[in-house]
Amino acid sequence: MAEMWEKRHKVVESSRWGSNAKTYEKFRTMAMVPKEELIAYLNKYNAKPKMIAKAIKELDKRGVKIKWS
């Protein structure tokens, strides 16, 4: 299974209620996240260490060199 960037969450169609409601799961894998968003996450002051590691790993996989200053 692909590595996830965000948690899966259920989305309910807005036009239906009760037992007629149709739901589907929405999710984002690492491959769906744009490079700019990953770099912006690395620059956040309150980024989680596990997510930072995921972002660095994905950028490395895409061939992006990170130069820390």
C-alpha positions in Angstrom: 0.0 0.0 0.0 1.2 3.5 -0.8 2.4 5.8 2.0 -0.2 8.2 3.1 0.3 12.0 3.5 -3.1 12.7 5.3 -5.4 10.4 7.2 -8.3 8.8 5.4 -11.7 10.5 6.1 -15.2 9.8 5.1 -17.1 12.4 3.0 -20.9 12.5 2.7 -22.6 13.7 -0.4 -24.3 17.0 0.4 -27.6 16.3 -1.3 -28.5 13.1 0.7 -29.5 12.5 4.3 -30.0 9.5 6.6 -29.9 6.0 5.1 -29.9 7.4 1.6 -26.6 9.2 2.2 -23.7 8.1 -0.1 -20.3 8.2 1.5 -16.8 7.7 0.1 -13.3 7.8 1.5 -11.0 10.7 0.6 -7.3 10.3 1.0 -4.0 11.6 -0.3 -0.9 9.5 -0.9 2.6 10.9 -1.1 2.6 10.7 -4.9 -0.5 13.1 -5.0 1.2 15.8 -3.0 2.9 18.5 -5.1 6.6 19.3 -4.5 5.9 22.8 -3.4 3.6 21.6 -0.7 6.3 19.2 0.6 8.9 22.0 0.7 6.5 24.4 2.4 5.8 21.7 5.1 9.5 21.4 5.8 9.7 25.1 6.4 6.8 25.1 8.9 7.7 25.9 12.5 5.3 23.3 14.0 5.9 20.4 11.6 5.8 16.9 13.1 9.1 14.9 12.9 7.5 11.9 11.3 5.9 14.0 8.6 9.2 15.8 8.0 10.9 12.4 7.5 8.1 11.4 5.0 8.5 14.6 3.1 12.3 14.3 2.9 12.0 10.7 1.8 9.5 11.6 -0.9 11.5 14.6 -2.2 14.6 12.3 -2.3 12.7 9.8 -4.3 11.7 12.5 -6.8 15.3 13.5 -7.2 15.1 16.9 -5.4 18.2 17.9 -3.6 17.7 19.8 -0.3 20.3 22.3 0.7 20.0 23.2 4.4 21.4 26.6 5.4 
